Amino acid sequence: MEQKSNAFLETEKIGKLMRKYSIPCIISLVVAALYNIVDQIFIANADYLGSYGNAANTVVFPLTVVALSIAVMIGDGCCAFVSISLGANNKDNAHRSIGNAILLCLISSVVLTAAYLIFIEPILTLFGGKVNAETYACAREYFFCISLGLPFYMFGQAMNPIIRSDGSPKFAMLSTVAGAVTNIILDPIFIFPLGWGMMGAAVATVIGQILTAVLALWYLFHMKAVKLGKSSFGLWPRLMKRFLVLGITSFLSQISLVISMAAVQNMCTRYGAMDEIFGQPEYAQIPLAVLGIVMKFFQIAISIAVGLAAGCIPVVGYNIGAGRKDRARTLFSYLLAAEAIVGLAATLIVELFPRQLIGIFGAGNESAYYTTFAIKCFRVYLCMMILAMVNKGTFIYLQALGKALLSTIISMTREIILGVALPIILRLFFGLDGLLYSFPAADILTFLIAAVIIRHTCKDLNRK
């Protein structure tokens, strides 16, 4: 009988495999999150942009997440399906699913780019871009350039988990790091000496994304466990359906975040205008700018949580395909413990050092209202990150087990039902502060559901 590819996933120690796959994945995702964050740091510290540029960056950020949601649905779904196929020694399904994932990514990215460029004004308005004229001008300039780079961004993000499924988590990490480092080098050059403003930040980001996409393309022709050929790129609807189902949770977890952010950003603009301070035109953009900064820090923390879990997808999928539930159960325990530790550390940082965090984003150039609101926002909005991390790890682990429907239900509950309903309800009682209370409240309620799911999953994995 032909030896299975990646057989070490069934024999190597669980802790060692988790480190091997999760650490590069964490680095890749954190670095990917830094693309937008680095832009915002340099924008915030440019005197001619300041909080207007910050607010504009906040407006555009959810729109890049829309692109990411499509890319991770394709990439994570294909990664899980390829890992299960290799565990079952079905190489035909593996290479054909990768070929179809590439085609889907290219088609969807071109369609999304066209939609963004055609409907640029109503889209920016939907996400609070017209809080004032200065913010809208900055947002439009940034969004136009970012939209042109979407095909490269989506291709690089979709191929990253596929490269991990081929047994090369380090290359997946390095391709993302290379693009991010390029962005970090070019950002200050384009924004400060050249004075390109929002366009400069966007161009630096796109150049970095192009480099990541080129490296991913090179790897596809040098894969180890899976070899691509002409037959890989035929349209196989049956395979598309199977791996897209496995990636739907990744899509919904991201797209539902966009829906939640759209609601919160619009309410932030609306109820900020009713505030005694932020109702003044010169301060109107502050709540939107600060909320974006706080969400960027959360994005770093959640990237670590997602990296821990997503890095385990090839290991879980392979062992489930090979009938080794015992190893999948051990990995689940390790994952939950790691998520809790990361969440605790992140919570301590935001509670103890909020002033230092906001200082990175140009607080010295802004009014005292900017810093005061930011400190409150950090401490209240992110006070339950430990539960958010555990919740996210549970969602992704269920996806790796092939339980897409269950994972989707609890993910949708968190981001859409609670993520939208709670801000609406709590702002009736607490005004602008109600938006801040809604985030930890949603994580607490979601964890109550996740705890039941965790218990049930552990019991299932203990069965022979």
Disulfide bonds with the S-S distance in Angstrom:
none
